Structures are given as structure tokens and as C-alpha cells.
């Protein structure tokens, strides 16, 4: 473990409501949340040439398997982008926890590729994964939002997410998703796919920044109201299937960073295999239009029968009625495989608001939300807790 890793992990956050270090990080997080549209646009604009160059290099190599390595939020990013990459490249794309890859992965097929993500640029296990893959002759791509990331000296190809991470990870994750999605599009072109057939993918990716901006504007106050209602809740559940599992993972991670509360991400099928939710427990359900809608609808019925509170993040044209939830946000309809870029953002805001309110800094939340506009389509019943 590096000295930086050791120093970071040896000073855990305090468990009190008003922990000063957590509050400091929370305050730094707000600007990075609202700055995500600009960060994504800048990343696609500034890094576009480097991504195209990387795709041309990789396009000349045989690639029959892609490993997506990361830890924490970086692993969630990989889970979120898996389906989009597989659709574009038509090869298996496997998210893998970096320690698992570095220490337990036994296959060293030189026709495979490792894409690794570390926001700081020096996450030890991610660096070890890249080094092992490079030694085996595999193509390696490192992504970081740190321009001087040490991992860039290990990987064959380096790509920069144009984002900051002074607070908790927010834009460092969404911009990384944009980099991976753009790399997938460019690599598909290098592998012979027609640009015309990829136009819809490019348009959807380009539109994500403006969708985040609109979503922040319209959901600002309703989310603050929900956070205020949940201030005393000790445990939060997050569910999703396919790419929305990543949204759930990030939602749970933000709770564990911004607050001293517990949070758990549950894959929507796994929800049904245990007693996953009991009386009074809230669960955020991210349900874009796609194959998981039916199983999510089953979970709504189970959660209701068990006495849980159900909070839906669903597109405006969802077949699910908002009446099925205790509270819901109507999100912009979009390609399901790109939804983690946009649909994670309300959960970031919720965790920030909750953390500030728990710390007794609710007045700062009210001030930051004072210019937000509520839209009836974005607000349902504020739950009673």
C-alpha cells in the first residue's frame, strides 16, 4: 500500500453527526455537483482528440475481452458502462474489483484489454491491475481526473477526465463515464462500424450534460424536502438492475460519504431472494425503461407489503405510475445504457442535503436551494417518517 493510501485509511471519518472533516468535504461537494454539465462538456471537447487517437491505436489490435477495473465509485462507473461498451464492441466487458483482478485473476490473454479508473491517479490496487495486464501483453487504458496521475506512467494509453474532486466523488465519476462511452464509440468506428449507425449513441451522450442541468434545476427543492423528512433515518436502500445497479451503488456510496448513516445497494433480482426491506426502511428504486421494469414492479409490491417506503427515479414516459411510490422524480427519457451518467445526480444531491441537515447546517442547504424551481411533475408526496 502506498504512503498516501495508508495516510488516508488511517484517519477514518468520525461517527458523530457534526464531524468537522465530513462537513468540510460536504461543503466542497456542492459546487462539483452543480458543475457536472460543464465538466462533461469540457471533457468531451478537450479530450476528444486523445480519445480518437487511443481508439485508432486500439483499433489495430485484436480485442476479444475487456476488463473494467476499479475500486469504490470507480468500480460503480465500470458497472454502469458495461452494457454500453458491450453493445458497441460486441465482446464481453467485465467489471472487476481491482484487488480481485490484481491478486486472483489467473488468465493473461494478450488479446484482452484492461480499462482502469482511479480518480486520484494513485489507487494502489488499480495500479497493480494495470501493471499485471501490461506485463501479460494486454492493451491497457488508464483514466483519471488527475493530470499527473502516477497510473499514467504504467498504462499504454492515458485519458483524462476534466473534473475536480475536492469534495466527495461526483463529477469525477460522471465525466469518467463520458470518457468511457466516447472511447467505446470511437473504438467501434475504428473497428469498422459506420459512423451513421452510431449517430444516436453520440447524440445521446452529447445530450447528457444538458439533461443533468435541467434535472438539477427542476428537482432541487423536492430533493431538499425529502432529505429533511429523512433526517433521522438510520439506513437507506438503493436498488437497480443492469446499468442502474451502478446508480444504486453510487447512491449508497454518497450516503456513506456525506453522512454517518448506513446504506446498501441491492441488485433488483437479489432483492427478491432475501428479506431485503422491512417496515419503515426507505428504498430508492432507479427504474429506467428497459428489461428490469417488470422485476422492479414486483419489488414495489413486495416492498409495499413489507411496510417499506418506496422512492422512484423513473423516466417521464415510464409504464410505472407515480402513484405506486411514496415519492418519485420524473427523469428525462434516455438510452437505458447511458442513464447512470444522468440518473446518479439526484442521489448525489440527496446525500449532500441529508449530510448537511444531519450536521446542523440545514440553513446552507436552504440557501443553496433558494433559487431552485419546483415542478409538480418532479414532486410527489413527501413521505411521513
N, C-alpha and C positions, 0 to 999 in steps of 0.2 A: 504494500500500500504506500502511496506517495505521502510526503510530508503534509501536503495540502489536504489530502483525504483524511489523514489522521487528525489533523487540527480541526477540521470541520466536524468529524464524527465524535470527537472527544468533548465537544461542548454542545450537548443537545439543548433544544428549546425548553424553557420552563413549563410546568404544567398548570400554572395559575392563569386566571382569566386575563390578567393585565401584564403578562410577560412583556418586558420592555423590548427585547430583541424581536419578538414576533410582531409587536405593534410597529416597530421601525420598518420591518420588511413589508408589512401590510401597506403602510403609507407610501412606500416606493412602488408598490404593485399597481395602484390605481392608474397612474399615467401610462404604464406599459399596457394595461388592458385597453384603455381608450385609444392608444396609439397603434393598435394592431392593423387597422386598414392601411395606414400609411406605410407601416413596416412591411406588409405583404406586397404592396405595390412597388416599394423600393427594391425589395428582394428580387422580384420577377424582372424588374427593369435593369438593375445593376448587375445581377448575377446571370442574366440570360445568356450572354456570350460565353461565359465559363461553362455553363450547363451544356450548351450546344457543342462546345469543344470536347467536353467529357463524353458526351453521347457519341461523338464521332470516333473517339478512341475505343470506347467500349463496343461500338457497333461492329468493329472489325474482329471481335473475339466471339468465340462460341460461348454462350451462357445458357446452361440448362437448369440452373437453380440459383435463387437469390436468398441469402440470409440477411435478415434485418436486425442488427444487434443494437441493444441499448439497455439502459437501466432507468428505473423511475419513469418520469414523464417521457423520456426518450424512447423507452420500450412501448409506452402507450401510443406514441406517434407512429411507431412501426406497425402496431396492430391496426391503427386507423388507416394506414396507406396500403396495407397488404392487398386488399381486393382491387384497388385501382391499378396497382402495378401488375397484378396477375392478368387483369383484363387486357392491358396494353401489351405485355410482353409474352403472354401465353406460356409461361413457365411457372413452376411453384415458387412462391415468395413466402418465406417462413420467418415470422418474427421470433426472435430468440433472446432470452435474457443473457447479457454479455458474460456473466460469470459462467453460466451453463455452457455457452459456446467455447469460451477460453479453456475451461477445465474438463469438460465432459464430452465435447463433440469429437468424435473419432474419425469422421470422414473428411478427407482432404482432396476432393475432386477439383483439379485445376480448372475445369470448365464451369465452376460455380463462382459466384460473386458475393462479397460481403459489403453491405452498406451499413455504416456505423454512425451513430449520432451521439454527440456529447455536447451539451450547451457550453460548459466551462472549457472544454477542449482538453481536459486532463483527467477525466474519469478513468481510473486505472484499469478496470475490467474491460472497458470498451477498447482501450488502447491495446490490451493484451489480445483481445479478439482479432483486431486488425493485424497485429504483428504475426499471430499464428496463421491467419489466412494468407498474408503476404509471403510468409515462409513456404507455404504449400503451393505457391504459384498462382493463387486465385486473384482475380481482379478485386481491388479494394477501393472503396469510396468513403471518405470521412466528411461528415457535415458538422459544423459548429457555428455558433454566432460569435465566437471569439476569434478575431483576425489573426492572433498569434498563437492559435491553439497548438499545443505540442503534438497532438494526434496528426496534424497535417504533415509532420515530418516522417510519419510512419506509413501513411496510406499512399497508394499510387496516385489517386485523384482527390483533390480537396475542393469543397464547395462551401461557401459562406452564406449563412442566413443573416440578413441585415436586420438584426434585432438587438435589443438590450435585455439584460436580466439582472437588474439591480434589486428588484423585489423578487417575489416568487415566480417560477416559470409560467409565462403566459404567451407573450409574443415570440419568445424563443422556441416555443413548440409549434405554434400555428405557421410561422414563417418556415420552419423546417419541413412541415407537411407540404407547404407550397413548393419548396425546393425539390422534394422527392417526387411530387406529382409532375412538376415540369421536367425533371430528369426522365421520368417514365415516358412522357410524351415525346421528348426529343430522341430517346433511345429507340422507341418504336419506329420513328421516322428513319433513323439510321439503320434499323433492321429491315427496312423495305416497306413499311406501312405508308399508305398515301396520306399526305397532309390533309387532304379533303375529308378523309374518313375520321380524322382526329379533331376536326374543327369544333365539334360540340364539346369535346373534352377541354379544349383550350378556352373556349368561351366560358364554360362553367368555372374553370379555375380562375380566369381573369375577373369574373363577376364576384368571387368570394369576398374580396375586400369591401366592396360597396354593400354587400349583404350584411357583413358584420357591422358596418357603420349604421345601417338602418336598424338592425336588430338592437344595438346598444341604445339608440335614440328612443325606440318605442317601448322597450322593456325595462328601462332604467328604474322608474318608480315602482312598478308592480313587484320587481325583484326585491327592492328595499322593504316593501310591506311584508313580503313573505319572510325575509330574514328576521324582521322584528318579531313576527309571530313564532319563529322557531328558535328564538334566542336561548331558551332553556333546554332545548333538545340535546340529549347526550350522544345519539347515534343516528347517522344518516346512511341510507342505502341508495345505490345507483345501479341501474340495470340497462342492458343493451345487448343486441346481437349483431354479428358481423362487424362493420366498422364502428357501430355505436357502442360496442364494448370498450373501445378506446375512449369514447366520450365519457362513459361511466367511470373508467379508470382515472381519467383526468379530473372529473368531478370529485371523486373520493380523495384524490391526492390534494386538491386545493383545500378541502375541509381540514385535512391533517396538517397542512402548512399554515393556513390562515387562522386556525382555531386550535383549542386544546380538546376538541371533540373527536370521537371515533367516526370512521366512515369505511364502508365496504362496497366494492364494485362486484356485481353479480352478473355473470353471463345469463341471458334470459332463459335459455333451456335449463341451466343448472338451478335456477330459481325454483323450478318445479320438482326437483329431486330431493329437497330438504324442507324443513320448516324454516323458510328463509325470512319471513316477516311476521311479526306478532303485533298485538294490539298497541296502537299508538306510535308505531315506527313509521317515519316518512320514507318514501322511496321515489326518487326522481327516475322517470322512465323516458329514455330517449328513443323515439319510435318514428324514424323516417319511413316514407313509403318504400316498401320492399318486402322481401320474403319473411322477415321477422314479425310483421304486423300481427299475423294470426296468433303466434305464440305469445306475443305481448298482450293481446286481448285476453288470452287465457289467464295470464298473470294478473291482469286487472281484476278479474273475477275472484281469483284466489286471494289476492291482497285485500279486496273488499270483504270477503268472507272472514278473513283473519283479523279484521279490525285495523288494518294499516291505513296510513294516509298516502294517497297516490297523486304525484305531481307529474304532469305530462309535458314533454317537449316534443311537439308534433308539428308537421307542416300544415300550412293553412288549408291544403286540399286533402288532408288525411281522412280515410274512411272511418276513423275513430271519432266519436262525438266528444266534444269538450265536457259534456255532462257526465262522462264516465270518470272524470278526475275530480279531485278536490280543488285543484288549481292547475292551470296549464298556460303555456306560452304557445302561440301560433307562430311557427318559424317559416322562413321563406322556403318554398318548394325548390329542391335541387337534386342533382345526381346523388343517390344514396352513398356512393363510394367516396364522395368528397365532403360529406356532411361533417366529419369531425373538425374540419377547419373552421366551420361556422358555428356548429351546434354546441361546441365546448364553451363558447364565450359566455352565454348566460350563467353557466355553472361557475365560471371564474368570478363573475360579478357577485353571485350569491355568496360564495365563500368569503370574498373580500368584505361584503356588507356584514355578514354574520360575525366575522372576526373582529371588525371594528366595534360592532354593537356589544359583543361579549366583553371587549376590553374597556367598555365605558366611553368609547369615542363615537357614539352614535350621532352626535352633532356634526361630526365631519362627514358622515355618510349623508345626512340630510342636506348639508351644504353642497356636496358633490352632485346630488341628485336634483337640486332645486330647479335646474333648467331642463330636466328631462320631461318629456311629454308622455302621459299615459294614453293608451289607445284601448278602447273597450275590447277589441279583438285580441289583445295581448294579456288581458287580466281576467281571471276567473275568481271564484270565491276565495277570499283569504281564509285559510284553514283556522280552526279553533284548536289550540293546543293546551 
